[in-house]
Amino acid sequence: MNPPSDEIPGKKLTALSLAALGVVFGDIGTSPLYAMRECFHGQYAITASAGNILGVLSLIFWALLLIVSVKYLGFILRADNDGEGGVLALTALIKPKNIKPRTPQWALVGLGVFAACLMYGDGMITPAISVLSAVEGVKNITPLLEAYILPATIIILGGLFLLQKQGTARVGRLFGPIMLLWFCTLAGLGIAQIVNYPEVLAAVFPWHGISFLLENRLHGFIVLGAVFLAVTGAEAIYADMGHFGKRPIQLVWFLVAFPALALNYFGQGALLLVRPEEAYHPFYALVPDWAMIPMVILATCATIIASQAVITGSFSLTRQAIQLGYLPRLRVTHTSSSHMGQIYVGPVNWALMLCTIGLVLGFQSSSNLAAAYGVAVSATMLITTTLFFVVASKRWGWSRLTAGLLTALFFAVDLPFFAANMSKLFHGAWFALGIGGFFFLIMLTWEQGREILGNKMRSLTPRLDAFKNMLAANPPQRVSGQAVFLTRGHDIVPAALIHNLKHNKILHSEVIFLNIRTEEIPRVPNFEKIEAEKLGAGLYRIIAHYGFMEEPNIDAIFALSRGKGVNLEMKEASFFLGREKLSIGEHPEMWRWRSHLFLFLARNAMDAAAFFDIPSDQVIEVGVQLEL
């Protein structure tokens, strides 16, 4: 975990800042490839007149200033969950321990989970539009290469996803320097045009943007959907806070990313004021002919880096969802021994690859893809603002008036962008919402299904006190050894124990009830991880507390338990796990189709032994039949 921002030494701050530049700002840093173009050449393009150009530039500049600089870096980054950011970490921050369905808290948690699901749609669209827009630059080299744009894009994306399992630890060291070169190039290209037409800098005054909206009315409002493309990476900045801390991110934004982006957008505007016919790709129109090939290569590298950050973010989101109980257990592979954030989740990787390549084939151009882009991120921003109000008023103790006024300011910016993006609903925006809804359904079904099974299990097994009384009344034969039973709750006797005792008529001399809990914080300190209690009659209870950014490990739990007075030895322990055989009853508590979905997820979930890295030759599975 990173040290507090004010304690980061100079050299480490520089290294963290360079790394943050490569990971955090890749998405927003590649937006100049297509954002300005979509305003004047996309499906909802407006005429590239002087007034419109200054108006669009003003809107882009103030969107970057208000959304990224003020909202996210100024306030949202303060809403960290023990240093971790992102909408799922924020949701965990406001989630009460005993949440009841159909309550305001339940609705807020549902909103947060839905926002997290929308990020999967972003994880599919970002690589597609970024890489495709970069490769499209080959048309500026020679029109003869246009036929190779789609095949080249698919090859690059396919290679990117195929390499995920190998990890990016080695090449990741190049991300920062490459993105630094990219941002310096953005700034240089912009300055070269601004020098020729400095009048474009007048767009920093907000009345140009206001006049644009007033004069163009509905058309101007719809163009906001294209303007929003300039800030689509803002939510990723918040999500990646835990890897680098606030200070490096803020430092890099204000010293490098924001100036470079603003200069490049103004440079594109200056070019269009003189040559409006270049609206079909104003970014590459900034590039001299002699530098076109190197620029296409650099842009492609930058978009690959941006795509890598989004893909890794999807893996991290999946891990958090698994730990919080929203998704079934999946194998999470660490691809780096030194970078804890670099992980690989196979099913998510292949799903992203298929959908991303499908998007490229289906939409054919980055301009068409732009219609599908933005709605998921703008919806997530709205939800983040809502959750921020709850954190500010409930956890920070702000007055409702202060929190409400600030939230109202954020809503005043977020709502128009969201509404403008929703106007693209039938032109591709439905895809991101559909993906978000699909994952939300999966998460809701899994959580509800596990709750139903938990309630049924509790009704079939006695509580610990009753079990101890039963042992005292009818002592079973005891055999030497340690038997570990994983339990769903701290006072529940697992069905595996009841079935084993019923059929084998024996009990080990030491029986350990192990309950692994995921807390609503990213990490739990080692000295707080373990609660150990001797219950008498050879029974022990261990409660292991883990954060949602951690992965429970049996070896570590045993080692920490020994410090709490429970002498557990891995080589001597036998692990009894319940193997649930699920079926659908005549009157399932969920709709029948959702019950079938839950069964499919359960059948494909990673078993507990593999997930917790328990040696397979020490595992004994006991079948338990349950109906949904």
C-alpha positions as CSV (number, residue, x, y, z in Angstrom):
1,M,0.0,0.0,0.0
2,N,1.3,3.5,-0.8
3,P,2.4,5.8,2.0
4,P,0.2,8.8,2.7
5,S,0.7,11.4,0.0
6,D,2.6,13.9,2.2
7,E,5.1,11.2,3.3
8,I,6.1,10.1,-0.3
9,P,9.9,10.9,-0.7
10,G,10.9,12.9,-3.8
11,K,12.4,10.0,-5.9
12,K,9.5,7.7,-5.2
13,L,7.0,10.5,-6.0
14,T,8.6,11.0,-9.4
15,A,8.5,7.2,-10.1
16,L,4.9,7.0,-9.0
17,S,4.0,10.0,-11.0
18,L,5.6,8.6,-14.2
19,A,3.9,5.2,-13.6
20,A,0.5,7.0,-13.0
21,L,1.0,8.8,-16.3
22,G,1.2,5.5,-18.1
23,V,-1.7,3.8,-16.4
24,V,-4.2,6.4,-15.1
25,F,-4.3,8.9,-18.0
26,G,-4.1,6.5,-21.0
27,D,-7.9,6.6,-21.6
28,I,-8.4,10.4,-21.3
29,G,-5.0,11.0,-23.0
30,T,-6.0,9.3,-26.3
31,S,-9.3,11.2,-26.5
32,P,-7.9,13.9,-28.8
33,L,-7.7,11.3,-31.5
34,Y,-11.5,11.3,-31.9
35,A,-13.3,13.8,-29.6
36,M,-12.9,17.0,-31.7
37,R,-13.5,15.1,-34.9
38,E,-16.9,13.8,-33.7
39,C,-18.1,17.3,-33.0
40,F,-17.5,18.4,-36.6
41,H,-17.5,15.2,-38.7
42,G,-19.4,12.6,-36.7
43,Q,-23.0,11.5,-36.9
44,Y,-24.2,14.6,-35.0
45,A,-21.6,16.9,-36.5
46,I,-22.1,20.7,-36.6
47,T,-20.7,23.1,-39.2
48,A,-17.1,24.0,-38.5
49,S,-17.7,27.8,-38.4
50,A,-15.6,30.1,-36.3
51,G,-18.3,30.6,-33.7
52,N,-19.0,26.8,-33.4
53,I,-15.3,26.0,-33.2
54,L,-14.7,28.4,-30.3
55,G,-17.9,27.2,-28.7
56,V,-16.9,23.5,-28.8
57,L,-13.4,24.3,-27.6
58,S,-14.8,26.3,-24.7
59,L,-17.1,23.4,-23.7
60,I,-14.2,20.9,-23.9
61,F,-11.9,23.1,-21.8
62,W,-14.5,23.7,-19.1
63,A,-15.5,20.1,-19.1
64,L,-11.9,19.1,-18.4
65,L,-11.7,21.8,-15.8
66,L,-14.9,21.2,-13.9
67,I,-15.3,17.4,-14.3
68,V,-11.7,16.3,-14.0
69,S,-9.9,19.1,-12.1
70,V,-12.6,20.2,-9.7
71,K,-15.0,17.3,-9.3
72,Y,-12.7,14.3,-9.4
73,L,-9.3,15.5,-8.4
74,G,-10.6,18.2,-6.0
75,F,-13.4,16.2,-4.2
76,I,-14.2,12.7,-5.4
77,L,-10.6,11.5,-4.7
78,R,-11.2,12.5,-1.1
79,A,-13.9,9.8,-0.9
80,D,-11.4,7.0,-0.7
81,N,-12.0,3.7,1.1
82,D,-8.8,3.3,3.0
83,G,-6.9,4.6,0.0
84,E,-8.9,2.7,-2.6
85,G,-11.0,4.4,-5.2
86,G,-13.6,3.4,-7.8
87,V,-17.4,3.2,-7.7
88,L,-17.4,-0.3,-6.1
89,A,-15.1,0.8,-3.3
90,L,-17.3,3.9,-2.8
91,T,-20.4,1.6,-2.7
92,A,-18.7,-0.5,0.0
93,L,-18.0,2.7,1.9
94,I,-21.7,3.5,2.3
95,K,-23.1,-0.1,2.5
96,P,-24.5,-0.9,6.0
97,K,-23.6,-4.3,7.5
98,N,-27.2,-5.5,7.6
99,I,-28.9,-4.1,4.6
100,K,-32.6,-4.7,4.0
101,P,-34.1,-5.0,0.6
102,R,-36.3,-2.2,-0.8
103,T,-34.8,0.4,1.5
104,P,-33.0,3.7,0.5
105,Q,-29.7,2.1,1.4
106,W,-30.4,-1.0,-0.7
107,A,-31.3,1.3,-3.7
108,L,-28.0,3.2,-3.3
109,V,-26.0,0.0,-3.1
110,G,-27.8,-1.3,-6.2
111,L,-27.0,2.0,-8.0
112,G,-23.3,1.6,-7.1
113,V,-23.2,-2.0,-8.3
114,F,-24.9,-1.1,-11.5
115,A,-22.3,1.7,-12.1
116,A,-19.6,-0.9,-11.6
117,C,-21.3,-3.2,-14.2
118,L,-21.3,-0.3,-16.7
119,M,-17.5,-0.2,-16.5
120,Y,-17.5,-3.6,-18.3
121,G,-19.1,-1.9,-21.3
122,D,-16.5,0.8,-21.1
123,G,-13.8,-1.9,-21.0
124,M,-15.0,-3.3,-24.3
125,I,-15.6,0.0,-26.1
126,T,-12.4,1.8,-25.1
127,P,-9.9,-0.6,-26.7
128,A,-12.0,-0.8,-29.8
129,I,-12.4,3.0,-30.4
130,S,-9.0,3.9,-29.2
131,V,-7.0,1.4,-31.3
132,L,-9.2,1.8,-34.4
133,S,-9.0,5.6,-34.3
134,A,-5.2,5.4,-34.1
135,V,-4.9,2.9,-37.0
136,E,-7.2,5.0,-39.1
137,G,-4.3,7.4,-39.4
138,V,-2.8,5.2,-42.1
139,K,-5.3,6.8,-44.5
140,N,-3.4,10.0,-44.1
141,I,-0.2,8.2,-45.3
142,T,-1.8,6.8,-48.4
143,P,-5.5,5.9,-49.2
144,L,-4.2,2.5,-50.5
145,L,-3.8,1.3,-46.8
146,E,-7.5,1.9,-45.9
147,A,-8.4,-1.7,-46.7
148,Y,-6.0,-2.9,-44.0
149,I,-7.4,-0.8,-41.2
150,L,-9.9,-3.3,-39.8
151,P,-7.6,-6.4,-40.1
152,A,-4.7,-4.5,-38.5
153,T,-6.9,-3.3,-35.6
154,I,-8.2,-6.8,-35.0
155,I,-4.7,-8.3,-35.0
156,I,-3.5,-5.6,-32.5
157,L,-6.5,-6.2,-30.2
158,G,-6.3,-9.9,-30.5
159,G,-2.6,-9.8,-29.6
160,L,-3.3,-7.5,-26.7
161,F,-5.8,-9.9,-25.2
162,L,-3.7,-13.0,-25.9
163,L,-0.8,-11.5,-24.0
164,Q,-2.8,-10.7,-20.9
165,K,-2.1,-14.1,-19.3
166,Q,1.6,-13.5,-19.6
167,G,1.3,-10.2,-17.7
168,T,2.6,-6.8,-18.6
169,A,5.2,-6.3,-15.8
170,R,8.2,-6.1,-18.2
171,V,6.6,-3.9,-20.9
172,G,4.7,-2.0,-18.2
173,R,7.9,-0.1,-17.3
174,L,7.7,1.5,-20.8
175,F,4.2,2.7,-20.3
176,G,5.1,5.9,-18.4
177,P,7.9,7.1,-20.7
178,I,5.8,6.3,-23.8
179,M,2.8,8.3,-22.4
180,L,5.1,11.1,-21.4
181,L,6.3,11.3,-25.0
182,W,2.7,11.1,-26.2
183,F,1.6,14.0,-24.0
184,C,4.7,16.1,-25.0
185,T,3.8,15.4,-28.6
186,L,0.2,16.5,-28.0
187,A,1.4,19.7,-26.5
188,G,3.9,20.3,-29.3
189,L,1.5,19.8,-32.1
190,G,-1.0,22.1,-30.4
191,I,1.4,24.9,-29.8
192,A,2.6,24.8,-33.4
193,Q,-0.9,25.7,-34.6
194,I,-1.8,28.1,-31.7
195,V,1.2,30.2,-32.6
196,N,-0.2,30.7,-36.1
197,Y,-3.7,31.5,-34.8
198,P,-3.5,32.7,-31.1
199,E,-7.1,34.1,-31.3
200,V,-8.3,30.5,-30.6
201,L,-7.3,31.0,-26.9
202,A,-10.3,33.2,-26.5
203,A,-12.2,29.9,-26.1
204,V,-11.1,29.7,-22.5
205,F,-13.9,32.2,-21.7
206,P,-17.0,30.3,-20.9
207,W,-19.4,32.6,-22.7
208,H,-18.3,31.1,-26.0
209,G,-19.6,27.7,-24.9
210,I,-22.9,29.2,-23.5
211,S,-23.4,31.1,-26.7
212,F,-22.9,28.0,-28.7
213,L,-25.6,26.1,-26.8
214,L,-28.0,29.1,-27.0
215,E,-27.5,29.6,-30.7
216,N,-27.6,26.0,-31.8
217,R,-30.3,24.8,-29.3
218,L,-31.1,21.1,-29.9
219,H,-28.3,20.5,-32.3
220,G,-25.8,22.1,-29.9
221,F,-27.2,20.1,-27.0
222,I,-26.7,16.8,-29.0
223,V,-23.1,17.8,-29.8
224,L,-22.5,17.7,-26.0
225,G,-22.4,13.9,-26.5
226,A,-19.3,14.3,-28.7
227,V,-17.8,16.9,-26.3
228,F,-18.1,14.4,-23.5
229,L,-15.7,12.1,-25.3
230,A,-12.9,14.4,-24.1
231,V,-13.5,13.4,-20.4
232,T,-14.4,9.7,-20.7
233,G,-11.3,8.6,-18.8
234,A,-12.2,10.6,-15.6
235,E,-13.8,7.7,-13.8
236,A,-10.7,5.6,-14.4
237,I,-8.6,8.2,-12.6
238,Y,-10.7,7.6,-9.5
239,A,-10.6,3.8,-9.9
240,D,-6.8,3.7,-10.1
241,M,-6.2,5.9,-7.1
242,G,-5.3,2.9,-4.9
243,H,-2.3,2.0,-7.1
244,F,-0.6,5.4,-6.9
245,G,-2.2,7.6,-4.3
246,K,-3.8,11.0,-4.7
247,R,-0.7,13.2,-4.8
248,P,1.0,11.6,-7.9
249,I,-2.3,11.6,-9.8
250,Q,-3.0,15.3,-9.0
251,L,0.6,16.3,-9.8
252,V,0.7,14.5,-13.2
253,W,-2.7,15.9,-14.2
254,F,-2.0,19.6,-13.5
255,L,1.6,19.5,-14.7
256,V,1.4,17.3,-17.7
257,A,-1.9,15.8,-18.8
258,F,-4.3,18.8,-18.5
259,P,-1.9,21.3,-20.2
260,A,-1.1,18.9,-23.0
261,L,-4.7,18.0,-23.7
262,A,-5.9,21.6,-23.6
263,L,-3.1,22.7,-25.9
264,N,-3.8,19.9,-28.4
265,Y,-7.6,20.7,-28.5
266,F,-6.9,24.4,-29.0
267,G,-4.4,23.4,-31.7
268,Q,-7.0,21.4,-33.5
269,G,-9.4,24.3,-33.2
270,A,-6.8,26.7,-34.6
271,L,-6.3,24.4,-37.5
272,L,-10.0,24.1,-38.2
273,L,-10.5,27.9,-38.1
274,V,-8.1,28.1,-41.1
275,R,-8.9,24.8,-42.8
276,P,-12.4,23.6,-41.8
277,E,-12.3,20.9,-44.5
278,E,-9.8,19.0,-42.3
279,A,-12.7,18.2,-39.8
280,Y,-12.7,14.5,-41.0
281,H,-9.5,14.0,-38.9
282,P,-8.2,17.2,-37.3
283,F,-5.7,15.4,-35.1
284,Y,-3.7,13.9,-37.9
285,A,-4.1,17.1,-39.8
286,L,-1.8,18.7,-37.2
287,V,1.0,16.3,-38.1
288,P,3.6,17.2,-40.8
289,D,3.8,14.7,-43.7
290,W,7.3,13.6,-42.7
291,A,6.1,12.7,-39.2
292,M,3.0,10.8,-40.1
293,I,4.3,7.3,-39.9
294,P,6.0,7.8,-36.5
295,M,2.9,9.5,-35.3
296,V,0.6,6.6,-36.3
297,I,3.0,4.2,-34.5
298,L,3.1,6.4,-31.4
299,A,-0.7,6.8,-31.4
300,T,-1.1,3.1,-31.7
301,C,1.2,2.5,-28.8
302,A,-0.6,5.1,-26.7
303,T,-4.0,3.5,-27.4
304,I,-2.7,0.0,-26.6
305,I,-1.5,1.4,-23.2
306,A,-4.9,3.0,-22.7
307,S,-6.6,-0.3,-23.5
308,Q,-4.3,-2.2,-21.2
309,A,-5.3,0.1,-18.3
310,V,-9.0,-0.5,-19.0
311,I,-8.6,-4.2,-19.3
312,T,-6.6,-4.4,-16.0
313,G,-9.3,-2.3,-14.4
314,S,-12.0,-4.8,-15.5
315,F,-9.9,-7.6,-13.9
316,S,-9.6,-5.6,-10.6
317,L,-13.3,-4.9,-10.7
318,T,-14.1,-8.6,-11.1
319,R,-11.8,-9.5,-8.1
320,Q,-13.6,-6.9,-5.9
321,A,-17.0,-8.2,-7.0
322,I,-16.0,-11.8,-6.2
323,Q,-14.7,-10.8,-2.7
324,L,-17.8,-8.8,-2.0
325,G,-20.0,-11.7,-3.0
326,Y,-21.5,-10.3,-6.2
327,L,-19.8,-12.9,-8.5
328,P,-19.0,-16.6,-8.2
329,R,-15.4,-17.6,-7.5
330,L,-13.2,-17.3,-10.5
331,R,-9.5,-18.1,-10.8
332,V,-7.5,-14.9,-10.3
333,T,-3.9,-15.2,-11.5
334,H,-1.2,-12.7,-10.4
335,T,1.0,-11.9,-13.4
336,S,3.6,-9.9,-11.4
337,S,5.4,-10.6,-8.1
338,S,6.0,-6.9,-7.5
339,H,2.8,-5.3,-8.7
340,M,-0.2,-6.5,-6.8
341,G,-2.6,-4.8,-9.2
342,Q,-1.5,-6.8,-12.2
343,I,-3.9,-9.8,-12.3
344,Y,-5.5,-11.9,-14.9
345,V,-9.1,-13.3,-14.9
346,G,-9.5,-15.7,-17.9
347,P,-13.3,-15.7,-18.5
348,V,-13.4,-11.9,-18.3
349,N,-10.4,-11.6,-20.7
350,W,-12.0,-13.8,-23.3
351,A,-15.4,-12.1,-23.0
352,L,-13.8,-8.7,-23.4
353,M,-11.8,-9.9,-26.4
354,L,-14.8,-11.3,-28.3
355,C,-17.0,-8.3,-27.6
356,T,-14.2,-5.8,-28.5
357,I,-13.4,-7.5,-31.8
358,G,-17.1,-7.9,-32.4
359,L,-17.6,-4.1,-31.9
360,V,-14.8,-3.3,-34.4
361,L,-16.4,-5.7,-37.0
362,G,-19.9,-4.4,-36.3
363,F,-19.3,-0.7,-36.3
364,Q,-16.5,-0.6,-38.9
365,S,-15.1,2.8,-37.9
366,S,-14.2,4.8,-34.8
367,S,-16.7,7.4,-35.8
368,N,-19.5,4.9,-35.7
369,L,-18.2,3.5,-32.4
370,A,-18.3,7.0,-30.9
371,A,-22.1,6.8,-30.9
372,A,-21.9,3.8,-28.5
373,Y,-19.3,5.5,-26.3
374,G,-20.0,7.9,-23.4
375,V,-23.4,6.8,-22.1
376,A,-21.9,4.2,-19.6
377,V,-19.3,6.7,-18.3
378,S,-21.7,9.6,-18.0
379,A,-24.2,7.3,-16.1
380,T,-21.4,6.2,-13.8
381,M,-20.4,9.8,-13.2
382,L,-24.0,10.6,-12.1
383,I,-24.1,7.7,-9.7
384,T,-20.7,8.6,-8.3
385,T,-22.0,12.1,-7.6
386,T,-25.0,10.6,-5.8
387,L,-22.9,8.3,-3.7
388,F,-20.5,11.2,-2.9
389,F,-23.4,13.2,-1.4
390,V,-24.1,10.3,0.9
391,V,-20.5,10.0,2.0
392,A,-20.1,13.7,2.5
393,S,-23.3,14.1,4.6
394,K,-23.3,10.7,6.4
395,R,-19.6,9.9,7.0
396,W,-17.8,13.2,6.8
397,G,-20.5,15.1,8.8
398,W,-21.0,17.8,6.2
399,S,-24.3,19.7,6.5
400,R,-26.9,18.7,4.0
401,L,-26.9,22.2,2.6
402,T,-23.1,22.2,2.0
403,A,-23.1,18.7,0.5
404,G,-26.3,19.5,-1.5
405,L,-24.9,22.7,-3.0
406,L,-21.7,21.0,-4.2
407,T,-23.6,18.0,-5.5
408,A,-26.0,20.2,-7.3
409,L,-23.1,21.9,-9.0
410,F,-21.8,18.5,-10.1
411,F,-25.3,17.4,-11.3
412,A,-25.6,20.6,-13.3
413,V,-22.6,19.5,-15.3
414,D,-23.2,15.7,-15.4
415,L,-26.9,15.7,-16.3
416,P,-26.7,17.6,-19.6
417,F,-23.8,15.3,-20.7
418,F,-25.8,12.2,-19.7
419,A,-28.9,13.4,-21.5
420,A,-26.9,14.2,-24.6
421,N,-25.4,10.7,-24.6
422,M,-28.8,9.1,-24.1
423,S,-29.8,10.8,-27.4
424,K,-27.5,8.2,-29.0
425,L,-29.4,5.3,-27.5
426,F,-30.5,3.8,-30.8
427,H,-27.3,4.6,-32.6
428,G,-25.1,2.3,-30.5
429,A,-25.3,3.6,-26.9
430,W,-27.7,0.7,-26.2
431,F,-24.7,-1.7,-26.3
432,A,-23.0,-0.3,-23.2
433,L,-26.2,-0.1,-21.2
434,G,-27.1,-3.7,-22.3
435,I,-23.7,-5.0,-21.2
436,G,-24.1,-3.1,-17.9
437,G,-27.6,-4.6,-17.4
438,F,-26.4,-8.1,-18.2
439,F,-23.6,-8.0,-15.6
440,F,-25.9,-6.4,-13.1
441,L,-28.4,-9.2,-13.6
442,I,-25.7,-11.7,-13.0
443,M,-24.5,-10.0,-9.8
444,L,-28.0,-9.6,-8.5
445,T,-28.9,-13.2,-9.2
446,W,-25.7,-14.6,-7.7
447,E,-26.1,-12.5,-4.5
448,Q,-29.7,-13.3,-4.1
449,G,-29.2,-17.0,-4.9
450,R,-26.4,-17.3,-2.3
451,E,-28.7,-15.6,0.3
452,I,-31.5,-18.1,-0.4
453,L,-29.1,-21.1,-0.1
454,G,-27.7,-19.6,3.1
455,N,-31.1,-19.4,4.6
456,K,-32.0,-22.9,3.6
457,M,-28.7,-24.2,5.1
458,R,-29.4,-22.4,8.4
459,S,-32.8,-24.1,8.6
460,L,-31.2,-27.5,8.0
461,T,-28.3,-27.3,10.5
462,P,-28.2,-26.5,14.3
463,R,-26.5,-23.6,15.8
464,L,-23.3,-24.0,17.7
465,D,-24.8,-24.0,21.2
466,A,-27.4,-26.6,20.2
467,F,-24.6,-28.7,18.6
468,K,-22.5,-28.6,21.8
469,N,-25.5,-29.7,23.8
470,M,-26.0,-32.6,21.4
471,L,-22.4,-33.7,21.7
472,A,-22.6,-33.6,25.5
473,A,-25.8,-35.7,25.5
474,N,-24.6,-38.2,22.9
475,P,-20.8,-38.2,22.7
476,P,-19.6,-39.6,19.4
477,Q,-16.4,-41.6,19.0
478,R,-13.4,-39.3,18.7
479,V,-10.4,-39.8,16.5
480,S,-7.1,-37.9,16.7
481,G,-6.5,-35.2,14.2
482,Q,-7.6,-31.7,13.1
483,A,-10.8,-31.3,11.0
484,V,-11.4,-27.9,9.4
485,F,-14.9,-27.0,8.3
486,L,-15.6,-23.8,6.3
487,T,-18.8,-22.1,7.6
488,R,-21.1,-19.4,6.2
489,G,-21.6,-17.8,9.6
490,H,-19.8,-17.6,12.9
491,D,-22.5,-19.5,14.8
492,I,-23.6,-22.0,12.2
493,V,-22.6,-25.6,12.1
494,P,-21.8,-26.6,8.5
495,A,-23.9,-29.2,6.8
496,A,-20.7,-31.1,5.9
497,L,-20.1,-31.8,9.6
498,I,-23.6,-32.9,10.3
499,H,-23.6,-35.3,7.3
500,N,-20.1,-36.7,8.2
501,L,-21.2,-37.3,11.8
502,K,-24.5,-38.8,10.8
503,H,-22.9,-41.3,8.3
504,N,-19.4,-42.0,9.8
505,K,-20.4,-41.8,13.5
506,I,-17.0,-40.2,14.4
507,L,-15.6,-36.8,15.2
508,H,-12.0,-35.5,15.2
509,S,-10.4,-34.6,18.4
510,E,-10.0,-31.1,17.2
511,V,-12.8,-29.5,15.1
512,I,-12.2,-26.0,13.7
513,F,-15.1,-23.9,12.4
514,L,-13.5,-21.5,9.9
515,N,-15.5,-18.5,8.8
516,I,-13.8,-16.2,6.2
517,R,-15.5,-12.8,6.0
518,T,-15.0,-10.0,3.4
519,E,-15.2,-6.6,5.1
520,E,-16.3,-3.4,3.4
521,I,-12.8,-2.0,3.5
522,P,-9.9,-2.8,1.1
523,R,-7.5,-4.4,3.5
524,V,-7.5,-5.6,7.1
525,P,-4.3,-5.3,9.1
526,N,-2.8,-8.7,10.1
527,F,-3.2,-8.0,13.8
528,E,-7.0,-7.6,13.2
529,K,-7.4,-10.4,10.7
530,I,-8.1,-13.3,13.1
531,E,-10.6,-13.9,15.9
532,A,-9.9,-17.3,17.6
533,E,-12.0,-18.8,20.3
534,K,-11.9,-22.1,22.2
535,L,-15.5,-23.4,22.5
536,G,-14.7,-26.5,24.6
537,A,-15.2,-30.2,23.8
538,G,-12.4,-29.9,21.3
539,L,-14.2,-27.3,19.2
540,Y,-12.6,-24.1,18.0
541,R,-14.0,-21.1,16.1
542,I,-11.8,-18.9,13.8
543,I,-13.2,-15.9,12.0
544,A,-10.8,-14.6,9.4
545,H,-11.4,-11.0,8.3
546,Y,-10.2,-9.9,4.8
547,G,-10.7,-6.7,2.8
548,F,-12.2,-6.8,-0.6
549,M,-8.8,-6.1,-2.2
550,E,-7.2,-9.1,-0.5
551,E,-7.3,-12.8,-1.3
552,P,-7.7,-15.2,1.6
553,N,-5.0,-17.7,2.0
554,I,-5.3,-20.8,4.3
555,D,-1.5,-20.9,5.1
556,A,-1.6,-17.3,6.3
557,I,-4.8,-17.9,8.3
558,F,-3.2,-20.9,10.1
559,A,0.0,-18.9,10.8
560,L,-2.0,-16.0,12.3
561,S,-4.2,-18.4,14.3
562,R,-1.2,-19.9,16.0
563,G,-0.5,-16.4,17.4
564,K,-4.1,-16.4,18.8
565,G,-3.6,-19.6,20.7
566,V,-5.0,-22.2,18.2
567,N,-2.2,-24.5,17.1
568,L,-3.1,-25.4,13.6
569,E,-0.7,-27.4,11.4
570,M,-1.3,-27.5,7.6
571,K,0.1,-31.0,7.2
572,E,-2.1,-32.5,9.9
573,A,-5.4,-30.8,8.9
574,S,-8.2,-32.4,7.0
575,F,-10.6,-30.0,5.2
576,F,-14.2,-31.0,5.0
577,L,-16.1,-29.0,2.3
578,G,-19.7,-29.2,1.4
579,R,-20.4,-30.1,-2.2
580,E,-23.8,-28.6,-2.9
581,K,-26.0,-30.4,-5.4
582,L,-28.5,-27.8,-6.5
583,S,-31.9,-28.3,-8.1
584,I,-34.9,-26.1,-8.7
585,G,-38.0,-26.9,-6.6
586,E,-41.6,-26.6,-7.6
587,H,-41.9,-23.1,-6.2
588,P,-38.5,-21.5,-6.4
589,E,-37.9,-18.2,-4.5
590,M,-36.5,-16.6,-7.7
591,W,-38.1,-16.6,-11.1
592,R,-37.4,-19.9,-12.7
593,W,-35.2,-18.5,-15.5
594,R,-33.1,-16.7,-12.8
595,S,-32.8,-20.0,-10.9
596,H,-31.4,-21.6,-14.0
597,L,-29.0,-18.8,-14.4
598,F,-27.8,-19.2,-10.8
599,L,-27.4,-23.0,-11.4
600,F,-25.2,-22.3,-14.4
601,L,-23.1,-19.8,-12.4
602,A,-22.7,-22.2,-9.5
603,R,-21.7,-25.1,-11.8
604,N,-19.0,-23.0,-13.4
605,A,-17.7,-21.4,-10.1
606,M,-14.2,-22.3,-8.9
607,D,-14.4,-24.7,-6.0
608,A,-13.4,-23.5,-2.5
609,A,-10.4,-25.8,-2.3
610,A,-8.8,-24.3,-5.4
611,F,-9.9,-20.8,-4.6
612,F,-8.3,-20.9,-1.1
613,D,-5.3,-22.9,-2.3
614,I,-6.0,-25.9,-0.1
615,P,-4.0,-29.0,-1.0
616,S,-6.4,-31.3,-2.9
617,D,-5.1,-34.5,-1.1
618,Q,-6.3,-33.0,2.2
619,V,-9.8,-32.2,1.1
620,I,-12.9,-34.4,1.8
621,E,-16.1,-33.4,0.1
622,V,-19.5,-34.2,1.6
623,G,-22.5,-33.9,-0.7
624,V,-25.4,-31.7,0.3
625,Q,-28.6,-31.5,-1.8
626,L,-30.5,-28.3,-1.8
627,E,-33.4,-26.8,-3.7
628,L,-33.7,-23.2,-4.8
